[in-house]
């Protein structure tokens, strides 16, 4: 598997700086025991590394009970792409296409798409093949996601990790394949096999998912718990809502802030973008603040429409432009 140049476990700041000199800056420190951006810090210089090592280790320890870190070269212009698979534990693996999850803040995914339209088709086929080969070799059993970094400049991809679970963004894969991935996962768990072959899986159209988080983007994404006074989701062909929320429900302050997912499916990426913008506009939520207005800004942005962005785009470009303007409205 192609991997980003990096280290095994690093035990100290001195080890990290020695590794940084060998790998080449910038580098990124990551928690060995978990993901989701916890314990993950960028260092462009040895001084950055010294300043952030203890902070990264403490955050990893708090989040996962283990402060062990590892380090990788940081790819400046990258897309976060992944392949949805289901394996039967006996070497048989079926993939359900790829997803682009490059719109991120603090390494947390906010918007996901299927299929990946920013990669050449031949490279996407290699991506699928790499994911299937790895999980077949491991006799992987269950649904899972094989995650990669797509290096835009080098036109290559690097393996990151396998998320050995169903993921938040799985609905976009379901929408373009017509497959119920939860049913596939339960079938494997029950010893009945995957239930479909690779030839059974076909791909149709484009799907986009927006995560609805109870956070206030204008206040540094502070969690916004409280009573939901109105929850009227949009309806219509190609619109899907995955949520337990209803008017009158209370969002507590103790858990993850995601309260729902808005998914659209259309014939083309352009059609899906327009459908998503209409769906967000028609969504009525009152009470706690949510990230839906920010999602509308992202989806409608010229860079998103033209598919010209990277994993750093939201924080480096879109948010700095959005926040001052939105705060004046």
Secondary structure, 3 states (H helix, E strand, C coil): CCECCECCCECCHHHHHHHHHHHCCCEEEEECCCCCCCCCEEECCHHHHHHHHHHHHHHHHHHHCCCCEEEEECCCCEEEEEEEEEEECCCCEEEEEEEEEEEEECCEEEEEEECCCCCCHHHHHHHHHHHHHHHHHCCCEEEEEEEEEEECCCCEEEEEEEECCCCCCHHHHHHHHCCCHHHHHHHHHCCCCCCCCHHHCCCCCEEEEEEEECEEHHHCCEECCEECCEEECCCCCCEEEECCCCCCCEECCCCCCEEEEEEEEECCHHHHHHHHHHHHHHCEEECCCCCHHHHHHHHHCHHHHCCCCCCCHHHHHHHHHHHHHHHCC
